[in-house]
Amino acid sequence: MHDTSDGGAVGSDRALLAGSPAAHAAPLRGRDDALTDILDVLTSVRDGAGAGGPVLVRGMPGIGKTRLLAEVLARASVSDWRTLVIAPDVDESTVPLAAILEASLRGSSPLLTPADLQPVLSGGEHRYWVTRLLLDRLEQAAAEHPLLIVIDDLQWLDTASVTTLIALVRGLADQPVAWLVAARDGVLPSAHARAAAHIAAEGLVIELAPLDSSASAEIAADIAGGTPGPVLRAALDQTANVPLLVVELVRGLREEHLLARHAGSVDAVDAAVPARFGAAARERLSSISPTARRFAQVASLFGRRFRLRDVLRVLDLSAASVAPSVDELLAESILVGDGAALAFTHDTLREAADASIASPIRPALLREVVRVRLSSGEPASAVAPALIEAAEPGDEDSFVLVAEAARDISATDSAFAADLAAAAIRLALHVPRLVVRAAELLPLVWTDGRHDEAQAVTTALAPYLSADLRARALLAVARRQTEFSFDRAIATCDEALGIRGIARSTRAELLAVRALNCANRADFAGLEQTLTLAREVADPETDHLALATIDATDSVYQFNSGHHDRAVELIDAALRRAEEAGLVTSRWLPEGLWPAFLHNSMGDPEQALQLADLGLSEARAAGSAVAEAFWMMVRTRVLYDGGRIDEARVLAEAVLALSAELGLGDFANATAGVVLFRISLHTGDAQIRAQAKPIVEALATSTAVTKAGRWLLAVEAIDEGRLDDAVSASDLARAGLDAPVPPMTTPSDFSDDIVLADLAVRTNDAETIAAVLKRTSRRCELNPGSVFSRAVHDAVVGRTRADPAALDAAASALRGLSRPLVLARVLELRPLVGGDEQQARRALDEALEIYESLGAVRDASRVLRALRTRGVRRRPARRGAPELLSTRERQVIERVALGATTQQIADALFMSPHTVVSHIRHLYAKTGVNSRSALRLWYASASEERETA
């Protein structure tokens, strides 16, 4: 990282880009429009105008992307910019976070130090924690000077770095940070394509086309030292105005003495062209000496940049003996000096050198290169592709290295980990001493979703594996799939259970995981059947882990069957068993979350919040991002049910952002996504409705949480008066009234029975009315001490039988519980059942007061309309300037005003960085600004006004 305010460090950063320093020093020609657009973005970012956004420069090889980046870096040297250049090499594309960490550790004032990284890299979830660390350091750097981050050759970035890049661009969008990214055109890998799409959506895309003829002539003049004459101009037509080819043509003419000066101009001699021009890169290599060509071939296996000593070790030659070859390659502009190393002038030349290696000798050369690279300290993941290409079946050393690389990279790049795992398994085939270790890699292949390939390698290993080893490999896969796809996890368990001859303990664990996912996806029949089988198979004396999951899942079933006390007993037993099995219950996911969900659903959000806060605290102390995310999901639902809408909204948005980084899918959508959608119905906020509606629609059409998704669409239709649509969308809810519905992710909210009963009354659905009454009555009978169950039943009775006394009883009970939104909904029903008009008005007034105090603007508007129909006019509550900020928002803005970073605010207020970012987004919406510098000015002005008021 470089401070360019004195103009002295940019040269260092520009030297990191591909190509020769001389090329970067020449004037930039024909790119005035592109340069102006980029500089406008930099100006906007520096001035805090908030209209910057990232810039993506795309184009074919040789079109001048890197030269444009170098020019922007040069312009930054005359302004108060700090710069960070990330220039990955092709061989770094398989090393997690290699390029981005190398850039962060580089320079006289590096962004990070090895000491910073040691605790981050020593634990799990490396990419997430590195991202958090980088966000904090980049914020600190941007607070001192505007920051320009340049990424050349996006296509060579490893997947973990690409994912981190997207998170950094999003996380620093309101900071004085400019992003300039270059990539080849054409098809990119999926992660890289997502990054390019994000930049295109949020910023500016510049497609570099060939130059016009005048710009090509200017480049020719710069190199030749004079205005091109007519013959040289005609020769330039052969370049198609591609900058790299223009440079090659004119340099070749100059070096072969085919240029002559004529009356102030420079022209080609007799329409001649240099021998090397027009030849493909491979043909250029074929024209150099054999010793130089062999040097280039070996060098190409190390990447675009390489160290001379490494090539010498492979060739087993001295520096003196290869000096003529290196000189020849430099003279032919195939190589260029790159500080302490050498580099190919362009990727096309390196690729051509690599492709020219004869097949018979290639594996031997690759093995030598791998040996040198490993002895130099490179990680196994860096050399794995070369190792796979060079290794032969049964090569144990290669198998061990490739397997190690697969495990190392699995947390950051599941697709590449699956490739490596499959390759390692192929090396182990027919080698009995390796197949057991190979079987341990099967989950990596299955987890990436490539079922056909996974099945093929599993089948190939099958003759060498016991039935139990195969089943346990699939058990590990199912456990992983539970985090993001309930259906896949169930299918994997079924496949494993279908293997004959597996051990009883393995079968018990598989049935436990299957039951868990049946609970997650609300499959009542599957859950009931699986629990029965699991209890028949599991041994209480030895199968502690399996029985812990079975008890937790059975607790879900019993709760949804109406047996609340039994549900509590089972989850307590599950927690004890989990501890006996050596698990930390706050990180036992998702089973460990259920006690908080359970207490919340039983009408005690305060107890649930205590459990969620304890779990969240332990997860953060352990540095487990996944566990933290899951506990945040629980807390989101508890806050919502407790009526803390603003806090729930902030946390739900933070959870969805965090789960996107961690890939938590179904669980996040079924908790935070559901809460965010419900909040949008209460507030009428179109922005969060737009964010949450696609999540709910996806749930409604999924096979995992279909009923929950369709019910939310029914609630939306009810609120909008579309009763026919509501009836249609509530079909599954009505059909399942006689059966328990056990989704662990979206536990039953008893208050939904009140909404369904109201819909049934409004649509004259006597059958549904009877079914709802039966269900709420049975719940009360089974749980006579449950105040919440009784309140819901009274509310259903009051609405369906037009009984004011029952509704009043329900309201009275709910006033003693922490469920204000349910209380307000019951109060709204009071005028619909007759009785004393004055009492009906008081009920509406109380509902209005609750909704307004919670910020449920849309609900409050509905009550105001109901009051007006009764001749009562009330003014909506005003949410003025100082009061529009919540307590948390005031705490956040105070720290923003002091210059604290996101991480520093999170640490001070004991919240996740994603929650801080969500608060800041809300502050922008409320204050009308869109950057932190503008937010500081707004706060200073508001503070000054308060002091003078």
N, C-alpha and C positions, 0 to 999 in steps of 0.2 A: 504494500500500500504506500502511496506516495503523496506528499503534500506538494502541489505544483504551484503554490502561490509565488515561489521565487523563480519559477521557470526552469529550475535545474533538474528536476526529477522526471520530467516527461520522457526524456530520451530513454531512460531506463524502462519505463513502461512500454514505449513504442518498440523497443528492442525485443520485447516478449512476443510480438506478433510475428507471423510467418513472413518470409521474404527478406531481402537484404536491406540494411540501413540506408544504402544509397537510393534504393527505390522509394523508401518512405520520405527521404529528404527532397526528392524531385517535386516540382509543383503538381498539385492535383488538377487534372484537366477533365472538363466535360461533365462534372458532377456538381455544378453550382446549385441547381435546384435541390438535389438531395442534401447537400451540405447545409443549405439555408434552412431546410425543414428541420434537420437535426439540431442546428444551433438555436432555432426558435424554441424547440422543446427544452433545451438546456437553459435558455433565458427564462422561460416560464417556470421551470423547476427552481432555479436560483432565486427568482423574485417571489416565490411562494404563491404564484397565480393559480396553482392547482390544475393547470390544463396540460401538464406534461405527458405523463404516461410513458411506458417503455417504447423503444423503437426497434423494429426488426428489419435488418437489411438482408435481402435474399437475392441470389443470382447464381449462375453457373460458375464452375471453377475458372479462374482467370479473368473474371469480369471486373475485379477491382474492389471487392468487399473489404479486404484487409487494408488496402490503401486508404479507403474512405475512413475506416476506423482510426488509422494512424493520424490522419489529418484532424479529426475531431480531438484526439488526444493532444495534438500540437496546439490547437486553438485553446484548449483548456489550460495550457501552460501560462497564458497571458491573463487568466482570470483567477479568482480565489477558489479553485477547485482542488479537491483531493481525488485521486484516481486509484482504481483497483482493476487490474487486467487479469482475466481468466482465459487462458489460451490452452485448452486441452490438446494433448497429442492423441493420435489414433490408438496407441497402446494403453492409454489411461481409461478408455471407454468401459473397461471391465473392472476397474478398481473403485469401490464405493467412496464417493466424496473426494477422490484424489485431486482433481484439478482445483476444486473450490477451496480445499484445505491448503494446497500448495500456494495458491494465490494469497490466502489469508495469513500465511506464515512468512511471506516474502517481504523484503524491503527494509529500509532503515527504521521505519516506525510501523511494524507489522500490526495487522488487525488482531491477530491472536498469537499466543506463545505456546510452545509445547506444554508448559505447566497449565495453561488454561484448558487444553484438550485432554490432559491425562485423566481427570475424574470423569469427563464426559464419555470418553471412549472405553473406559474400564468397565462400565455397566452395560445395560441393554438399551435397545431403541436408539442406537447411535444417531441415525439421521435426524430424528425429532429433536434430540437435545443439542446436536450441532446447530440445527436451524435456530433454536431458541437463543443459543450463545451468539451466533452470527447476527441475528436481529438486534440483540442488545448492543453489540459492539458497533454495528453499522449506524444505529441510532446515535450512539455517543459521538462517532466520527462526524456524522451529518450535522450534529449540533454545533460543531466548531467551524466547519466549512461545507459548502455543498459538495456532494459526492457523485462522481461519475464512475459507473461500473461498466466495463466493456468486456463482452464475451465473444471471442472469435471462434468460429467453427463449432457452433452449437451441436452439430451432428456427432462430434467426438466426445461430448460430455457423457459421463456415466449416468445411469438412470437415477441413482440417489441424488446426485448433484442437480439433475434436471428437476426432480421433485422439490428439492430445497430451493432452487431458483424460483419456481412458481410461488412457493410460500414467502420468499423474501420480497418478491415484487409486490405481492398482495399486502404483506405486513408493513412495508415501507412506503405505501402509496401516498401517505400524507406527509412524508418527510422530504427534505430537499435532496432527493436521490434520483439521479437520471440513469436509465438503463439503455445500453446500446448493444444489441445482439446481432451477430452475423451468422447466417446458415446457408448451406447449399440449397438450391431449389430441388424439386423432385420429392420423392416419397421419403418421409422421415420415420424412424421408429415411433411406436405409439406414444410413449411418454414425451418424446421430443415434439411430436406433432401436437400434443395437448399444450405444451409450453408455447409453441408458436401460435396456436389458436388463441390462447389467453392473451398473448401480447397483441395479436391482431384485434381482439375484442376491446382491449383496454387502452391501446396506444396507436402507434403509427407503423405501417408496413411500407417499406421502400423496396420496390422491385428494380434491381439494376439491369438495364438493357444495354446492348452494345452502344458504344459512343457514336456521335455523328462524325462525319469525315473531318470536319475542322478540328475537333478535339484530338482525333488521331494524328492529324498533322502537327498539332502543338506538342504532343508527346514526342513525335519524331524529331521536331526541332530541338526540344530539350536535350535529347540524347545526342543528336548529330551536331549540335552547335550552330545551327543555321536554319533558315526557312527551307522546307523541302522543295526541291525542284519538281518538274512535271513527271519525270521518270520515277522518282521516289514516291510521289503521290499515287501514281498508277500502281506501283508495287504494294502500297498500303491497302489497296482494294482486296488483296489476297488475305488480309487479316480478319475480314468481316467486322472490323472495328472493335475487336476484343482486345482490351488493354494489354494483357499478357502477350498476345501474339504480335501486337505492334512493337512492344519492347523487344521481343525476341528478334523480329525482323531487322530492326534498325541496329541493334547491338551486333547482330551477326554480320551485317554489311560493314559496320565500322571495324569489327575485329578482323574481318577478311580483306580489309582495305578495298572495299567496293564502293566507297563514297568519295566524291570529289566536289570541291568548291567551285562554283561558277557565279561570278558577279554578285556576291552577297548571299547566294543560296547554296544549299547542299543537295547534291543529286546522286542517284545511283548510277554506276558505270554500266553502260550498255544493257540496261534492263536486267542486270544480273540480280540474283537473289542468293543469300548465303546458303551454303550446303546444308546447314542444319535446319533452316526454316522450312516449315511445311511438313517436316518429318514428325511422326507421332513420337511421344515421349519414349516409347519402347525402341523406335528406330534410332533415336538420339543415343540411347544407351548402347545400342549395337555398334555404333560408330566409334566408340572410345576403346581404349586398349583393354585386353582381357583382364589384366590385373586391376585396373580401375573399375571395370564392370563388376568383378567379384567383390571388391571392397563395397561398392554401392549396394550389391545384393545383400550382403551380410548386414550392412548398416540399416537397410530397409526393414529388417526383422526386428530392430530395436524401436522403430517408430520414426516420426518426423525429425525429432531431435535425438541425438545420441552422443555418447562419450567416446572419444577416440580409443581410449584404453580398453573399452569393452569389445570393440570390433577387433582390436589387436589380439585379445585373448582368444577369440573364436578362430581367427586366422592363424594364430600361433606365430605371429610375425613381430618384428621390432618396428618402432616408429620410423627409424631411418629407412627401412626397406619399403615402407608404404608411402613415404613422403612424395615420390613422383606421382603416384596414383591420386593422392589427395590433391596435389597441385593441379593435376589434370582435371579433376572433377570441379574444383573451384574455378578454373579458367573457363570451363564449359558452362558455368552457371548452373550446374546440377546441384552442387552443394554451396553453402554459404557459412561463413564463420558466425557463431552464435554465442559470443562470450566464451565461457569455459568449454563449450561443446561445439559440435557441428550440426547442421540441419540441412534437409533438402529444401531447395529453393521453393518448391511447390509440391503440394500433395500428389499431383498427377505424376511427377517424377518418382516419388517414393513408391507409389502404387505400381508404376511400370517396372521398377527395379525388383520389387517383390514378385511380380507376375513372371519375370524372366528367369527365375530360378528353375532349373531343370527338375522334373519330378523325382528322379532317382536319388538326387542328393538333398532334396529339400528336407525330409524328415531328420536326417543326420545334422544338418545345419540348425534346424529348429531346436533339436535336443541340446546342442552346444550353446545356443543363445539362451535357452531356458536355464541351463546350468549357470551361466554367467550372471544372468539377471537375478536368480535366486541368491547366489552368493553375494550379490551387491545389496541384498536386503529388500528386494521387491516382494510384495505379498503374493501368495499363491494365486489370488484372483487375477492379478495382472498378467501372469504367464499362462493361466489355464487354457485359453484358446489355442495358444501355440503348443502347449503340452498335449492337448487332445488330438491335434493334427498329427503330432509326431509319435505319440505313444502307440504301442502295439497291445493287443488283447493279452491280459495276464501280467502286464507291467505293473508290479505292486507299488513301486515308488510313485509312478504317475497316478495310479488310482488314489493313493493317499493324498497327494497334493490336490487333485481335482475335487475329491470329496471334501477336503478342508476348505477349498475355495467356495464350494457350493454352500456349505454351512455358514461361512463368514458373510456371504453376500445375501443370504436368504431374507434377512430383515429389511433390506433396502431395495432389492430387485428380485422379486419372486420369479419373473420370467427367465432371467439369466441363471438364477439358482437352479431352476428346473432343467435348463439346458445342460448345465454342468453336472447335475445329479444324474440325468439320463446318460450322459457321456461316461461318467464314472461307473455306472452300473454296466454299461456295455463292455468296459475294460475288464470288469470282474466276471463276466459270463464264462461259464465252463471252468472257472477256477475256484474249486471248493473252499479254499482257505480265505477267499475274499467275499463270498456271497452273503455271509451273515452281516458283515459290515456294510455291504451294498444295500441290503434290505433296509437299513436304518435311513437311507436316503430316499426311500419311496415317498414319504410324506411331502418332500419338497416338489416332486413331480406332480403328485395329485393336487396339491394345494393351489397350483397355478391354474387349475381348471382344464388342463389338457387331458381330458379323460381317456381319449383313444390312445395317446402316447403313453400315459400312465399305465393303462391296462396292458399295453404291449410289453413294457419293461417288467411289469409285475408277472405277466405270463411267462416271460423269458426266464425270470428268476425262480419261478414256482418249482421246477423240478429239483432245485437245490435247497429249498427252504421247507422247514416244517410248516404244517398248517397253522400252528400258533404264531410263528414269526410273521407269516403273511397277515394274519388277523390283527396282530398288535401294530403292525405298520399302518394298517387302515384305521385302527383306533386313534393313532396319533394324528392322522389326517382329519378324522371327524372332529376331534377336539379343536383343531385349528379352524375348521370350517364353521364351527359354532359361533365364532366371532362375527362372521359376515354373511353366512348363508345357511339358514336352518334346513332348507330342502336338501342341499348337497350333503349336509352332515348326516341326515337321516338315510339318504341313499347309500352313503359310504358305510354306515353301520350295517345296513341290510346286506350289503355285499360281503362284509366280513362275517356276519352271522351265518351266511350261506356256505361258508367254508366248513367242510366236515373235519372233525377231529380236533377242534380247538379246545384249550383248557377251560375248565369251569370258571376260573377267576377272570379270564379274558372275556368270556361270554357275559359275565356279570358287568364288567366295565362297559362293554359295548351296549348292553341293554340300558345301563344307566345314562349313557350319553344319548342314546336314541330317545329315551323318555324325556330327557332335558329338552331336546329339540322339538319333540311333540308339544311340550308345554310352551315353548317359545312361539310355535306357529299355531297354537290354539287347536290342535288336533285331538279332540276329546276321545274318540274311539281308539286312536292309536296310542294315546297316553295311558288309558285305562288298561289296555291289553299289555302294553310294554311294562308297566309297573307290576302287574301280576306276575309276568314271566321273570322280571328282574328279582323280585323278592323270593321266588322259588329257587333261583339259581345262586344268589349271593350267600356267602357264609358270614354270619355276624361276627365270628371270631377273627377273621382274617381280611375280609374285603371292606376295610374301613372307608377307603376312598370311593369305591363304587356305591356303598350304602349311604355315604354322605350325600352324593348326588341324587340317589334314589329318594332319600328322605326329603331333601329340598324340593325335588320335583313333586313328590307326593303331597307336600305342604301346599303347593300351588293348586293341585287337584282338589284337596280337601277344602281349601278356602273357597274355591269357585263352586264347590258342592254345597257350601253353606256351613261347613263344620269349622268355625273359626278357632275354637280352642284346640282342636286337634291339629289344625294348621300351625299354630304357634308351637305346640309340643314337638311336631315333626321338624320344624326348622331349627329349634333349639337342639334337638338330637343331631341334626345334620351338622351344625356348627361344632358340636363336641366331637363328632366322628372326624370332621375335617382337621381339627386340631390334633387328634390322635394320629392322623395320617401325615402330620408334619406340615400342614398347609397354614399359611397366614390368611385368615378368613377375609380380611379386607382386600386381598388380591386373589381370592377364589372366585373366579368370574365364569358365568354370571350368577352362580348360586348364592354367593355371599351378599349379593345385593337384595335378595328377596326379603329379609327381615324388615328393611326400611320400606320396601314396596308394600309389604303386608300391613304394617302399622298405619301407613298412609291410607290404604284402601279401607281399613276398619274405622276410619274417621278420626285418626289421631296424627295429624301432620306434624305436630310439635315433637312427638317422640320419634317419628320418622326422620325429621330434620336433624335431630341429635345423632341418630345412627348414621345418616348420610354425611354429616360434618365430620364425625369420627373416622369413617371410612376414607373420606377425601383427605383428611389430615394424614392418615397413615400411608395412603398411596403417594402423596407428595413427599413425605419424609423418606419413603423408599425409592423415590425417583422413578416411579412407574407411570409413564404417560398413558398407557392403555387403561390401567386401573383408575387413574385420575379421571379419564374421560368417562368411564362407566359410572363412577360415583357422581360426576357432574350431571349425567343423564338422570339418575335417580333424584338428585337435588332439584333439577328442573321441574320434574313432575310434582314434587312435594311443595315447592314454592307456589306453583300454579294452584294446586288444590287449596293451599292456605290463603289464597287471594292476593298474593304478592306478585301482581301481574308484571310490573315493570322489571323487578328482579328476575322473574322467570323468563321474560322475553330476552333480556340481556344474556342470561346463562344459556338459554336454548340456542341463540345465534352463535355463542361461543362454542357450544358443544358440537354443532353441525360443522363449524370451521375446523375444529380439532379432529373430529371423526373423519373428515375428508382427508386430512393429512395422514391419519393412521389407518384409513381404510376399514372403518367399523360398520359401514353399511346398514343392514337390517335393524340392528339394535338402536342405533342413533336415530334412525328415521321413525321407529316405533315409539320412541320416548320424546326426544327433543322436537322432532318434526311434528308429532301429534300436538304437543303443548303449544308450539308456535302457531299452528293452525287454529287451535281453540282460542288463543289470545287474539288472533286477527278477527275472530267472530265477535269477541267482546269489545274490541276497540274500534273496529272498522278500518284499521290501518291497511291501506291498499298495498303498501310496499311489502309488509310481512306476509300478507295474503298471497302475493305473487311469488314470494320465496317458498312458502309452505304448501301451497295448493298442489304443485307438481309432486311433492313428496307424498301427500295424502292420496292423490290419484294413482301413484305408483303402488302404494300399499293396497289400494282397493282392487287393483288388477293383478296383484301378486298371488302366489299360492301360499305365502307364509302368514301374513297378517291381514288377510282379505276382509274379514268381518269388521275389524277395527277401522280400516280405511273406508269401507262403505258406510259404516255408521257415522263417521265424521262428515261425509258428504250429505248424509241424511240430515244431520244437525244443521249444516249450512243451508240446506233447502228449507228446513222449518223456519229458520231465522229470516229467510228471504220470502217467506209466504208461498213457496212452491210445494204445496202439499202432495201433489201427485208424484213429483220427483222424490220427495221425502219418503213416501210409502215404498216406491220402487227401490230406493237405496237402502232402506231398512229391512229388506227381505230376509237377510241372514240373521239379523238381530231378532226378528219376530219368530223365525223358524227355530232358533236355538233357545227359546225361553224355557223349555222344559229340561234342558241339559246344561251342565256346567261348561263354561267356556274358559279354558285355562291358559291364557297367554301370560307368560312370566314377564314379557316386555311391556304389555299394556294390561295390567290387572284390572279386574272389573271395577268400574266406578258405579257404586249403587245408585248415585243420583241420576245416572242415565235412564233408570227405570221411570223416574218422574217425567223426563222429556218424552220417552216412548209412550207413557200413559196419556200425556197431553195430546200427542199426535193421534193416538187411537180415538180419543174423545172427539177431536176435531174432524176426524174422517169416519166417524160412526163405525169403528172396527170393534165390535163386541167381543170377538174371539181373542184379539190381542189384549183388550181390557181384562178379560178373565184370566189370561195367562200371566199378565204382569202382576195382578192381585195375588194370584196363587204363588208366584215366585217370592214376592216381598213378604207375604204372610209366612211362608215356610222358612225364610231366612230369620224372621223374628222368633219363630218357634224353636229353631235350632240354636239361636243365640239370644236367649232372653235378657242377658245383661248388656246387649249392644244398643246404646242410645242412638247411634247413627242408623242402624238397621230399622229401629222403631220409627225414627223420624221420617225415613224414606217411605216406609209402609204407610204411615199416617198421611203423608203428602199424596201418595198414589190413591189412597182411599178418598181423601178430600176432593181430588180432581175428578176421579171417575164416578164418584157418587154424589158430587155437588154438595159436599159436607163441609161447611165453614169451620165447624168445631175441630174436625180432623186436621184441616190445614193450619189452624191456629195452634194446635198441639204440636204439629211438625215444626212450625216456626219457633215456638217456644223452646223446643229441644235443641234446635240448630243454633239458637243464640248462645247456648252453652258450649258449642263446639267451634273449632277453628275452620269452618267451611263457609265463608261469607258469600261466595258466589252461589252456592246451593241455597242458602237462606234467602238471598235476593230473588232467585228464581221461584221459590215457593211463595214469597210475598207477592210476586207478580200474578200468581194464579188466584190469589184471594178474591179479587173483584169478579172473576169468571164464575164463581160458584154461588153468587147471591149473598143474602144476609145483609147486615147493616152497612149502608153506603158510607157512613162516616168511618167505619172501621176499614172498609176497602180503601178509602183514600189514604188513611194512615199507613196501611200496608204499602201502598205505592210510594208514599213519601219516604218510608224507611228503605224500600228497595232503591229508590233514587239516590238517597244518601250513601248507601253502600256502594253502588256502582260508581258514583262520582268520586268517592274516597279511594277507590281502587284504580281509577283511571279507565274504567270500562265505558268509554264514551258512547259507543254504539248502543250498548244496553241502556245507558242512561237516556239516550234519545228516544228509545222505544217506550220507556216509562213516562217520559214527558208527553209523548203523544197520547198515551193511555190517560194521563191526568187531564189533558186538554179535552178529551171526549167527555169527561165528567165535569167540564166547566172550570177546571182548576188550571191556572197558568203559573208556571214556575220558570224562572230564568236558569239556563244552564250555568253550572259553576264555571268561573273563569280560572284559567291557569296562566297567570301572569308571568312576567319576565323572571324575577328572582325565584319564584315558586316553581317554575317549570323544571328546575333541576332537582332530582332526587338527592337524598343524602349521599349515596354512593357516587353519583355524578359530581356532586360538589367536592367530594374527597379526591376524585380522579382529576378534576380540572385544576384544583389547587396544586397538585403535584406536577401536572403538565406545565403550569405556569412557572414552576420552579426549575423546569428543564429536565425533570426525571424521565428516564426511558421507560418503555413499556414494562420491561422486566423489573425495574426498580419500583414502579408503581405496584406491580403484582406482588412483589415481596412485602412491600409496606402494608398493603391492604389485605393480604392473605387471599388472593384470588389468582386464577390462571391468567397468563398473558392474553389468551383469547378473550377472556371476559373483559379485561381492560380495553382491548381493541373494540369490543362491542359497545362498551360504555362511551368510548370516544366517538364512535360512529353516531350514537344517539346525540351526543353533545353537538356534533356538526349539524345534525338535522334541526336541533332546537335553536342553535345560535346563528345558523345561516352561513357558516364558514366551512372550508374544506381542507384546511391544513393546520398543523399544530402551531406553526408560527402565527397564523391568523387567530387561532383559538386563544393563544397567550395574549394577543392584543385585545381581543374581545373581553377576556377576563379582567385585564388591567383597566379597561374603560368602564366595565360594569362595577368593579370595585371602587373606582374613583367616584362614580355617580352615587353609590351607596354612602360613601363617606361625606359627600357634599349635600346629600339629601336631608 
